[in-house]
Amino acid sequence: MDVLGAQTQGMIRYMIEQELGNLLPVEKPFASLLTMVEVDPNDPAFQNPTKFVEPVYEKAMAEKLAAAKG
């Protein structure tokens, strides 16, 4: 999960830097900061997750894929 968060931050940072680079004079330096977040493994939200990370399939498709992939 941390890789996905870093990937998202990196893509957003890249877009912001592109726009700032287009707006600021060339001689005006700027930088961005990539952060990391530590999550409490005992957070109650982990007991009832509501956001899917992988694709979500209807039951028939899930059974078909399970049978095909073992």
C-alpha positions in Angstrom: 0.0 0.0 0.0 2.8 2.4 0.7 4.1 2.0 -2.8 0.7 3.0 -4.2 0.6 6.1 -2.0 4.1 7.1 -3.0 3.2 6.6 -6.7 0.1 8.8 -6.4 2.1 11.5 -4.5 4.8 11.3 -7.1 2.4 11.8 -10.0 0.6 14.7 -8.3 4.0 16.3 -7.5 5.1 15.9 -11.1 2.0 17.7 -12.4 2.3 20.5 -9.9 6.0 21.0 -10.7 5.2 21.1 -14.4 2.6 23.8 -13.9 4.9 25.8 -11.5 7.7 25.5 -14.0 5.4 27.0 -16.7 4.4 29.9 -14.4 7.6 30.8 -12.6 10.6 32.5 -14.3 13.4 30.0 -15.2 15.8 31.5 -12.7 13.3 31.0 -9.8 14.2 27.7 -8.1 11.5 25.6 -6.4 11.3 22.1 -5.0 8.7 19.6 -3.8 8.6 17.3 -0.8 7.6 13.7 -0.8 6.3 12.5 2.6 5.5 9.2 4.3 2.7 8.5 6.7 2.8 5.9 9.5 -0.6 4.3 10.0 -1.6 2.7 13.3 -2.2 -1.0 12.6 -4.8 -1.0 15.5 -6.9 1.6 13.8 -10.6 0.4 14.0 -11.1 1.3 10.3 -9.1 -1.8 9.4 -11.8 -4.0 10.9 -14.3 -2.9 8.3 -12.5 -1.7 5.1 -14.7 0.2 2.6 -12.3 1.0 -0.2 -11.3 -1.7 -2.6 -7.7 -2.0 -3.7 -8.0 -4.6 -6.4 -10.6 -5.0 -9.1 -14.1 -6.0 -7.9 -15.9 -8.7 -9.8 -19.5 -10.0 -9.9 -19.8 -13.5 -8.3 -20.0 -15.4 -11.6 -16.9 -13.7 -13.0 -15.0 -14.2 -9.7 -15.8 -17.9 -9.8 -14.8 -18.2 -13.4 -11.4 -16.4 -12.7 -10.9 -18.5 -9.6 -11.4 -21.7 -11.6 -9.2 -20.6 -14.4 -6.3 -19.4 -12.2 -6.6 -22.1 -9.5 
